[in-house]
Amino acid sequence: MTLTASSQWLFPVSALYQTPSVQCSGILLQKELYDRSKGIEFLYRLGSTLLLSLSTMTTAATWYHRFYMRNSIEHYPKQEIAAACIFLATKTEECGRKLRDVARVFAAKLGNKDMSDIAIEGKEIENIQNVILASEEALLEVLCFDFWVENVHEYLIDLLEDWAPPPLQDYAWSIAHDSYRTPLCVLFTPRIIASACFTLAQMHSEGPSAAPLDARISTPAPSATLPTPPSYNSTSPNPIQDQTRFAANFFSLTESELKSVAEALTILIQFYASQDSIPHVSGLADIKPPTMSPSYPILFGHLNPVADQKEK
């Protein structure tokens, strides 16, 4: 993706307070981000039932967040846009699914029913198909047919293949998956997000004695950038003392990029702090955010509207 193509879809964190949902519909930002997260959960459920690849689902999730940077969630229900993103992604990612099949899965998930209870044809399925097509049209208008998306997991794979013990791999993959439940994909590049996911997973996997996040994303001291004499005692290309800043070193992150990683880490920690229970990442909410991250209000809150119970 070129800089020009990607930059139009990257926003400062302050832009979250200027979304149509907040500015035009008067929805609290915490409520909007909660609804977006629920919409991504619904999107993942649709994609999993349709047996779609991870890249197809994360592409759809990225479009979902882009859409709501320019439209209000009040006017475009989250489940309908999620379905439209999935249906469009099956076409651009060359893993096409029939509109009728997407509509049936939509009906099953929305109504918390088994697929065997959903008619193959009928007025209900026809209506849902029309809703998905109308939502897709609105989505295409926002995207301006700019479908190209780079996914966080593509960059994460590079990190994990170079060095990562099994527990770290599992944590990092899960955090990257969860990152799409936040608006990170419209705030930072995939390389920055992958660095944040890996760094958070690395600290979590190392336990109570782990080095703090500040040490993992700090600008290296001048002496660290100077050539060092060869050592005949080390047989590993990744000595333990260098692994603390593994992601930062691997991607050769600049000082400005390290600040972006700090922001992404803070947002991820805030997100986990707002969740009642996510077993695979328990303890992440207790990690202290990096001090180099700018100070801004809490983006995520403990929200659990009764109306959302039917989506679970």
ZAFIMAR-520137 format. One record per residue (C-alpha): residue in three letters; x, y, z. Coordinates in Angstrom, 2 decimals, padded with zeros to 5 digits. Layout:
BEGIN
node residuo=ALA; X=X; Y=Y; Z=Z;
...
//
This chain:
BEGIN
node residuo=MET; X=000.00; Y=000.00; Z=000.00;
node residuo=THR; X=001.38; Y=003.39; Z=-000.90;
node residuo=LEU; X=001.70; Y=006.19; Z=001.60;
node residuo=THR; X=-000.97; Y=008.18; Z=-000.24;
node residuo=ALA; X=-003.42; Y=005.28; Z=-000.26;
node residuo=SER; X=-002.92; Y=004.43; Z=003.39;
node residuo=SER; X=-002.71; Y=007.93; Z=004.85;
node residuo=GLN; X=-006.32; Y=008.81; Z=004.04;
node residuo=TRP; X=-007.39; Y=005.98; Z=006.35;
node residuo=LEU; X=-005.12; Y=006.88; Z=009.26;
node residuo=PHE; X=-006.50; Y=009.34; Z=011.80;
node residuo=PRO; X=-005.13; Y=010.95; Z=014.97;
node residuo=VAL; X=-006.60; Y=009.63; Z=018.22;
node residuo=SER; X=-008.35; Y=013.00; Z=018.63;
node residuo=ALA; X=-010.44; Y=012.19; Z=015.52;
node residuo=LEU; X=-012.33; Y=009.60; Z=017.56;
node residuo=TYR; X=-013.99; Y=012.51; Z=019.37;
node residuo=GLN; X=-015.11; Y=013.94; Z=016.02;
node residuo=THR; X=-016.81; Y=010.90; Z=014.48;
node residuo=PRO; X=-020.35; Y=011.33; Z=013.10;
node residuo=SER; X=-021.65; Y=009.11; Z=015.90;
node residuo=VAL; X=-020.24; Y=011.48; Z=018.52;
node residuo=GLN; X=-020.64; Y=014.84; Z=016.78;
node residuo=CYS; X=-023.92; Y=014.36; Z=014.89;
node residuo=SER; X=-025.74; Y=011.69; Z=016.89;
node residuo=GLY; X=-024.58; Y=012.72; Z=020.36;
node residuo=ILE; X=-023.41; Y=009.21; Z=021.23;
node residuo=LEU; X=-020.77; Y=008.98; Z=023.93;
node residuo=LEU; X=-017.41; Y=007.86; Z=022.55;
node residuo=GLN; X=-017.22; Y=005.00; Z=025.05;
node residuo=LYS; X=-020.64; Y=003.80; Z=023.85;
node residuo=GLU; X=-019.62; Y=004.05; Z=020.19;
node residuo=LEU; X=-016.43; Y=002.07; Z=020.75;
node residuo=TYR; X=-018.38; Y=-000.50; Z=022.75;
node residuo=ASP; X=-020.83; Y=-000.87; Z=019.87;
node residuo=ARG; X=-018.00; Y=-001.13; Z=017.36;
node residuo=SER; X=-016.42; Y=-003.89; Z=019.44;
node residuo=LYS; X=-019.72; Y=-005.78; Z=019.53;
node residuo=GLY; X=-020.03; Y=-005.32; Z=015.79;
node residuo=ILE; X=-016.59; Y=-006.85; Z=015.24;
node residuo=GLU; X=-017.53; Y=-009.79; Z=017.47;
node residuo=PHE; X=-020.60; Y=-010.29; Z=015.26;
node residuo=LEU; X=-018.42; Y=-009.97; Z=012.14;
node residuo=TYR; X=-016.02; Y=-012.63; Z=013.44;
node residuo=ARG; X=-018.94; Y=-014.95; Z=014.18;
node residuo=LEU; X=-020.27; Y=-014.52; Z=010.65;
node residuo=GLY; X=-016.85; Y=-015.14; Z=009.14;
node residuo=SER; X=-016.12; Y=-018.19; Z=011.26;
node residuo=THR; X=-019.44; Y=-019.84; Z=010.39;
node residuo=LEU; X=-018.81; Y=-019.10; Z=006.70;
node residuo=LEU; X=-015.36; Y=-020.71; Z=007.09;
node residuo=LEU; X=-013.52; Y=-017.59; Z=005.94;
node residuo=SER; X=-009.78; Y=-017.07; Z=006.31;
node residuo=LEU; X=-008.34; Y=-014.80; Z=008.97;
node residuo=SER; X=-007.11; Y=-012.32; Z=006.36;
node residuo=THR; X=-010.63; Y=-012.06; Z=004.91;
node residuo=MET; X=-012.12; Y=-011.33; Z=008.33;
node residuo=THR; X=-009.48; Y=-008.77; Z=009.30;
node residuo=THR; X=-009.89; Y=-007.03; Z=005.95;
node residuo=ALA; X=-013.62; Y=-006.81; Z=006.62;
node residuo=ALA; X=-012.95; Y=-005.56; Z=010.16;
node residuo=THR; X=-010.69; Y=-002.79; Z=008.85;
node residuo=TRP; X=-013.37; Y=-001.61; Z=006.43;
node residuo=TYR; X=-015.87; Y=-001.69; Z=009.29;
node residuo=HIS; X=-013.84; Y=000.80; Z=011.32;
node residuo=ARG; X=-013.18; Y=002.97; Z=008.27;
node residuo=PHE; X=-016.90; Y=003.13; Z=007.59;
node residuo=TYR; X=-017.75; Y=004.44; Z=011.05;
node residuo=MET; X=-015.10; Y=007.14; Z=010.87;
node residuo=ARG; X=-017.36; Y=008.71; Z=008.23;
node residuo=ASN; X=-020.85; Y=007.53; Z=009.17;
node residuo=SER; X=-022.90; Y=007.37; Z=012.35;
node residuo=ILE; X=-023.62; Y=004.05; Z=013.98;
node residuo=GLU; X=-027.09; Y=005.46; Z=014.72;
node residuo=HIS; X=-027.98; Y=005.50; Z=011.02;
node residuo=TYR; X=-026.20; Y=002.28; Z=010.01;
node residuo=PRO; X=-026.76; Y=-000.63; Z=012.44;
node residuo=LYS; X=-023.54; Y=-002.40; Z=013.39;
node residuo=GLN; X=-024.69; Y=-005.92; Z=012.45;
node residuo=GLU; X=-025.82; Y=-004.86; Z=008.97;
node residuo=ILE; X=-022.52; Y=-003.10; Z=008.21;
node residuo=ALA; X=-020.61; Y=-006.10; Z=009.60;
node residuo=ALA; X=-022.48; Y=-008.39; Z=007.19;
node residuo=ALA; X=-021.85; Y=-006.03; Z=004.28;
node residuo=CYS; X=-018.12; Y=-005.92; Z=005.09;
node residuo=ILE; X=-017.98; Y=-009.72; Z=005.21;
node residuo=PHE; X=-019.88; Y=-010.12; Z=001.95;
node residuo=LEU; X=-017.68; Y=-007.60; Z=000.13;
node residuo=ALA; X=-014.50; Y=-009.15; Z=001.55;
node residuo=THR; X=-015.48; Y=-012.58; Z=000.22;
node residuo=LYS; X=-015.46; Y=-011.04; Z=-003.26;
node residuo=THR; X=-012.24; Y=-009.03; Z=-003.07;
node residuo=GLU; X=-010.35; Y=-011.83; Z=-001.29;
node residuo=GLU; X=-011.51; Y=-014.33; Z=-003.93;
node residuo=CYS; X=-013.29; Y=-016.64; Z=-001.51;
node residuo=GLY; X=-016.79; Y=-015.83; Z=-002.69;
node residuo=ARG; X=-019.85; Y=-016.82; Z=-000.72;
node residuo=LYS; X=-023.42; Y=-016.61; Z=-001.98;
node residuo=LEU; X=-025.43; Y=-013.67; Z=-000.72;
node residuo=ARG; X=-028.14; Y=-016.11; Z=000.37;
node residuo=ASP; X=-025.63; Y=-017.99; Z=002.55;
node residuo=VAL; X=-024.42; Y=-014.77; Z=004.19;
node residuo=ALA; X=-028.04; Y=-013.78; Z=004.81;
node residuo=ARG; X=-028.86; Y=-017.13; Z=006.42;
node residuo=VAL; X=-025.85; Y=-016.95; Z=008.75;
node residuo=PHE; X=-026.81; Y=-013.35; Z=009.58;
node residuo=ALA; X=-030.34; Y=-014.49; Z=010.51;
node residuo=ALA; X=-029.00; Y=-017.36; Z=012.61;
node residuo=LYS; X=-026.49; Y=-015.27; Z=014.56;
node residuo=LEU; X=-028.81; Y=-012.32; Z=015.07;
node residuo=GLY; X=-031.62; Y=-014.56; Z=016.27;
node residuo=ASN; X=-029.32; Y=-016.91; Z=018.22;
node residuo=LYS; X=-030.68; Y=-019.84; Z=016.23;
node residuo=ASP; X=-029.20; Y=-022.96; Z=014.73;
node residuo=MET; X=-028.56; Y=-022.86; Z=010.97;
node residuo=SER; X=-030.93; Y=-025.80; Z=010.51;
node residuo=ASP; X=-033.75; Y=-023.58; Z=011.79;
node residuo=ILE; X=-033.16; Y=-020.95; Z=009.07;
node residuo=ALA; X=-035.08; Y=-021.41; Z=005.83;
node residuo=ILE; X=-033.03; Y=-021.58; Z=002.63;
node residuo=GLU; X=-035.46; Y=-019.26; Z=000.90;
node residuo=GLY; X=-038.36; Y=-017.08; Z=001.93;
node residuo=LYS; X=-039.38; Y=-013.51; Z=002.65;
node residuo=GLU; X=-037.12; Y=-013.14; Z=005.68;
node residuo=ILE; X=-033.99; Y=-014.19; Z=003.78;
node residuo=GLU; X=-034.98; Y=-012.01; Z=000.84;
node residuo=ASN; X=-035.34; Y=-008.98; Z=003.13;
node residuo=ILE; X=-031.97; Y=-009.62; Z=004.75;
node residuo=GLN; X=-030.32; Y=-009.93; Z=001.35;
node residuo=ASN; X=-031.73; Y=-006.53; Z=000.39;
node residuo=VAL; X=-030.46; Y=-005.02; Z=003.65;
node residuo=ILE; X=-026.96; Y=-006.41; Z=003.05;
node residuo=LEU; X=-026.91; Y=-005.10; Z=-000.53;
node residuo=ALA; X=-028.03; Y=-001.64; Z=000.60;
node residuo=SER; X=-025.38; Y=-001.63; Z=003.32;
node residuo=GLU; X=-022.76; Y=-002.77; Z=000.82;
node residuo=GLU; X=-023.66; Y=000.15; Z=-001.43;
node residuo=ALA; X=-023.13; Y=002.58; Z=001.45;
node residuo=LEU; X=-019.84; Y=000.84; Z=002.27;
node residuo=LEU; X=-018.59; Y=001.12; Z=-001.31;
node residuo=GLU; X=-019.40; Y=004.83; Z=-001.32;
node residuo=VAL; X=-017.27; Y=005.36; Z=001.77;
node residuo=LEU; X=-014.38; Y=003.20; Z=000.60;
node residuo=CYS; X=-014.39; Y=004.75; Z=-002.89;
node residuo=PHE; X=-013.42; Y=001.27; Z=-004.15;
node residuo=ASP; X=-010.14; Y=001.45; Z=-002.21;
node residuo=PHE; X=-010.13; Y=-002.18; Z=-001.07;
node residuo=TRP; X=-006.44; Y=-002.72; Z=-000.34;
node residuo=VAL; X=-005.69; Y=-003.56; Z=003.28;
node residuo=GLU; X=-002.51; Y=-004.65; Z=005.04;
node residuo=ASN; X=-003.22; Y=-006.87; Z=008.01;
node residuo=VAL; X=-001.54; Y=-006.81; Z=011.41;
node residuo=HIS; X=-001.00; Y=-010.57; Z=011.41;
node residuo=GLU; X=001.18; Y=-010.37; Z=008.30;
node residuo=TYR; X=003.74; Y=-008.29; Z=010.21;
node residuo=LEU; X=003.30; Y=-010.33; Z=013.37;
node residuo=ILE; X=004.24; Y=-013.50; Z=011.51;
node residuo=ASP; X=007.62; Y=-011.97; Z=010.66;
node residuo=LEU; X=008.27; Y=-011.32; Z=014.35;
node residuo=LEU; X=007.08; Y=-014.73; Z=015.49;
node residuo=GLU; X=009.09; Y=-016.59; Z=012.87;
node residuo=ASP; X=012.30; Y=-014.83; Z=013.90;
node residuo=TRP; X=011.97; Y=-015.50; Z=017.62;
node residuo=ALA; X=009.08; Y=-016.40; Z=019.91;
node residuo=PRO; X=008.53; Y=-019.19; Z=022.47;
node residuo=PRO; X=005.15; Y=-021.00; Z=022.10;
node residuo=PRO; X=003.30; Y=-019.15; Z=024.91;
node residuo=LEU; X=004.37; Y=-015.81; Z=023.46;
node residuo=GLN; X=003.11; Y=-016.83; Z=020.02;
node residuo=ASP; X=-000.34; Y=-017.68; Z=021.38;
node residuo=TYR; X=-000.61; Y=-014.46; Z=023.40;
node residuo=ALA; X=000.56; Y=-012.25; Z=020.53;
node residuo=TRP; X=-001.83; Y=-013.88; Z=018.04;
node residuo=SER; X=-004.79; Y=-013.45; Z=020.40;
node residuo=ILE; X=-003.96; Y=-009.82; Z=021.13;
node residuo=ALA; X=-003.63; Y=-009.07; Z=017.40;
node residuo=HIS; X=-007.03; Y=-010.67; Z=016.87;
node residuo=ASP; X=-008.51; Y=-008.53; Z=019.65;
node residuo=SER; X=-006.87; Y=-005.37; Z=018.29;
node residuo=TYR; X=-009.57; Y=-005.22; Z=015.60;
node residuo=ARG; X=-012.17; Y=-004.88; Z=018.33;
node residuo=THR; X=-010.57; Y=-001.47; Z=018.92;
node residuo=PRO; X=-010.09; Y=001.33; Z=016.35;
node residuo=LEU; X=-006.31; Y=000.78; Z=016.20;
node residuo=CYS; X=-006.45; Y=-000.17; Z=012.50;
node residuo=VAL; X=-007.56; Y=003.39; Z=011.61;
node residuo=LEU; X=-005.09; Y=005.05; Z=013.99;
node residuo=PHE; X=-001.77; Y=003.31; Z=013.28;
node residuo=THR; X=-000.04; Y=001.27; Z=010.60;
node residuo=PRO; X=-000.10; Y=-002.54; Z=010.86;
node residuo=ARG; X=003.63; Y=-002.55; Z=011.65;
node residuo=ILE; X=003.06; Y=-000.33; Z=014.70;
node residuo=ILE; X=000.10; Y=-002.41; Z=015.87;
node residuo=ALA; X=002.03; Y=-005.67; Z=015.41;
node residuo=SER; X=004.89; Y=-004.23; Z=017.46;
node residuo=ALA; X=002.45; Y=-003.26; Z=020.23;
node residuo=CYS; X=000.76; Y=-006.68; Z=020.22;
node residuo=PHE; X=004.08; Y=-008.52; Z=020.35;
node residuo=THR; X=005.50; Y=-006.26; Z=023.07;
node residuo=LEU; X=002.40; Y=-006.61; Z=025.26;
node residuo=ALA; X=002.36; Y=-010.38; Z=024.75;
node residuo=GLN; X=006.08; Y=-010.60; Z=025.50;
node residuo=MET; X=005.73; Y=-008.78; Z=028.81;
node residuo=HIS; X=002.65; Y=-010.81; Z=029.76;
node residuo=SER; X=004.37; Y=-014.13; Z=029.00;
node residuo=GLU; X=007.43; Y=-013.26; Z=031.09;
node residuo=GLY; X=005.42; Y=-012.96; Z=034.30;
node residuo=PRO; X=005.83; Y=-010.73; Z=037.39;
node residuo=SER; X=009.58; Y=-010.20; Z=036.93;
node residuo=ALA; X=009.19; Y=-008.91; Z=033.38;
node residuo=ALA; X=010.78; Y=-005.63; Z=032.34;
node residuo=PRO; X=008.23; Y=-002.76; Z=032.13;
node residuo=LEU; X=006.81; Y=-001.54; Z=028.84;
node residuo=ASP; X=008.91; Y=001.64; Z=029.05;
node residuo=ALA; X=012.09; Y=-000.43; Z=028.84;
node residuo=ARG; X=010.77; Y=-002.31; Z=025.80;
node residuo=ILE; X=009.96; Y=000.74; Z=023.70;
node residuo=SER; X=012.51; Y=003.25; Z=024.97;
node residuo=THR; X=014.91; Y=004.98; Z=022.62;
node residuo=PRO; X=018.21; Y=003.09; Z=022.87;
node residuo=ALA; X=021.10; Y=004.82; Z=024.62;
node residuo=PRO; X=023.79; Y=006.22; Z=022.28;
node residuo=SER; X=026.21; Y=003.48; Z=023.32;
node residuo=ALA; X=023.71; Y=000.85; Z=022.22;
node residuo=THR; X=023.90; Y=002.09; Z=018.64;
node residuo=LEU; X=027.71; Y=001.94; Z=018.45;
node residuo=PRO; X=029.58; Y=-001.08; Z=017.06;
node residuo=THR; X=030.58; Y=-003.60; Z=019.73;
node residuo=PRO; X=033.60; Y=-005.90; Z=019.76;
node residuo=PRO; X=032.94; Y=-009.48; Z=018.68;
node residuo=SER; X=032.15; Y=-011.91; Z=021.47;
node residuo=TYR; X=033.28; Y=-015.50; Z=021.36;
node residuo=ASN; X=031.02; Y=-016.51; Z=024.24;
node residuo=SER; X=027.67; Y=-015.93; Z=022.57;
node residuo=THR; X=026.31; Y=-018.51; Z=020.13;
node residuo=SER; X=022.81; Y=-017.04; Z=019.82;
node residuo=PRO; X=021.93; Y=-014.31; Z=017.26;
node residuo=ASN; X=019.41; Y=-012.95; Z=019.77;
node residuo=PRO; X=021.11; Y=-012.63; Z=023.20;
node residuo=ILE; X=018.76; Y=-012.39; Z=026.17;
node residuo=GLN; X=019.80; Y=-008.81; Z=026.88;
node residuo=ASP; X=018.58; Y=-007.77; Z=023.41;
node residuo=GLN; X=015.22; Y=-009.54; Z=023.59;
node residuo=THR; X=013.59; Y=-006.93; Z=025.82;
node residuo=ARG; X=013.44; Y=-004.53; Z=022.86;
node residuo=PHE; X=012.97; Y=-007.31; Z=020.31;
node residuo=ALA; X=010.10; Y=-005.77; Z=018.35;
node residuo=ALA; X=011.60; Y=-002.27; Z=018.36;
node residuo=ASN; X=014.93; Y=-003.61; Z=017.14;
node residuo=PHE; X=013.41; Y=-006.00; Z=014.61;
node residuo=PHE; X=011.50; Y=-003.22; Z=012.83;
node residuo=SER; X=014.20; Y=-000.57; Z=013.51;
node residuo=LEU; X=011.52; Y=001.72; Z=014.92;
node residuo=THR; X=012.26; Y=005.43; Z=015.04;
node residuo=GLU; X=011.61; Y=007.60; Z=018.09;
node residuo=SER; X=008.37; Y=008.83; Z=016.52;
node residuo=GLU; X=007.26; Y=005.27; Z=015.78;
node residuo=LEU; X=008.07; Y=004.19; Z=019.33;
node residuo=LYS; X=005.74; Y=006.92; Z=020.59;
node residuo=SER; X=003.01; Y=005.51; Z=018.33;
node residuo=VAL; X=003.65; Y=002.04; Z=019.76;
node residuo=ALA; X=003.24; Y=003.54; Z=023.24;
node residuo=GLU; X=-000.15; Y=004.99; Z=022.26;
node residuo=ALA; X=-001.26; Y=001.69; Z=020.75;
node residuo=LEU; X=-000.20; Y=-000.16; Z=023.91;
node residuo=THR; X=-002.17; Y=002.26; Z=026.09;
node residuo=ILE; X=-005.31; Y=001.78; Z=023.99;
node residuo=LEU; X=-004.98; Y=-002.02; Z=024.12;
node residuo=ILE; X=-004.57; Y=-001.97; Z=027.90;
node residuo=GLN; X=-007.57; Y=000.34; Z=028.24;
node residuo=PHE; X=-009.60; Y=-002.05; Z=026.11;
node residuo=TYR; X=-008.69; Y=-005.07; Z=028.22;
node residuo=ALA; X=-009.43; Y=-003.13; Z=031.40;
node residuo=SER; X=-013.00; Y=-002.59; Z=030.13;
node residuo=GLN; X=-013.64; Y=-006.29; Z=029.56;
node residuo=ASP; X=-015.37; Y=-008.35; Z=032.23;
node residuo=SER; X=-013.60; Y=-011.60; Z=031.39;
node residuo=ILE; X=-011.26; Y=-012.70; Z=028.61;
node residuo=PRO; X=-009.58; Y=-015.88; Z=029.92;
node residuo=HIS; X=-006.77; Y=-016.08; Z=027.36;
node residuo=VAL; X=-005.44; Y=-012.65; Z=028.30;
node residuo=SER; X=-006.26; Y=-012.38; Z=032.00;
node residuo=GLY; X=-003.88; Y=-009.98; Z=033.69;
node residuo=LEU; X=-003.29; Y=-007.68; Z=030.72;
node residuo=ALA; X=-005.50; Y=-005.00; Z=032.26;
node residuo=ASP; X=-003.15; Y=-004.82; Z=035.25;
node residuo=ILE; X=-000.09; Y=-003.96; Z=033.18;
node residuo=LYS; X=001.08; Y=-000.39; Z=033.66;
node residuo=PRO; X=000.83; Y=001.64; Z=030.41;
node residuo=PRO; X=004.04; Y=003.22; Z=029.09;
node residuo=THR; X=004.74; Y=006.68; Z=030.50;
node residuo=MET; X=005.74; Y=008.08; Z=027.11;
node residuo=SER; X=002.15; Y=007.72; Z=025.83;
node residuo=PRO; X=000.18; Y=011.00; Z=025.64;
node residuo=SER; X=-002.44; Y=011.50; Z=028.32;
node residuo=TYR; X=-006.04; Y=011.43; Z=027.09;
node residuo=PRO; X=-009.40; Y=010.38; Z=028.59;
node residuo=ILE; X=-010.32; Y=006.72; Z=028.93;
node residuo=LEU; X=-011.67; Y=005.50; Z=025.59;
node residuo=PHE; X=-013.33; Y=002.33; Z=026.84;
node residuo=GLY; X=-015.76; Y=001.87; Z=029.70;
node residuo=HIS; X=-017.61; Y=-000.98; Z=031.40;
node residuo=LEU; X=-020.78; Y=-000.96; Z=029.32;
node residuo=ASN; X=-023.24; Y=-003.81; Z=029.09;
node residuo=PRO; X=-026.59; Y=-002.61; Z=027.70;
node residuo=VAL; X=-029.46; Y=-005.04; Z=028.10;
node residuo=ALA; X=-030.28; Y=-004.55; Z=024.42;
node residuo=ASP; X=-027.04; Y=-006.21; Z=023.45;
node residuo=GLN; X=-027.82; Y=-009.44; Z=025.26;
node residuo=LYS; X=-029.60; Y=-010.86; Z=022.23;
node residuo=GLU; X=-026.39; Y=-010.60; Z=020.19;
node residuo=LYS; X=-024.44; Y=-012.96; Z=022.41;
//
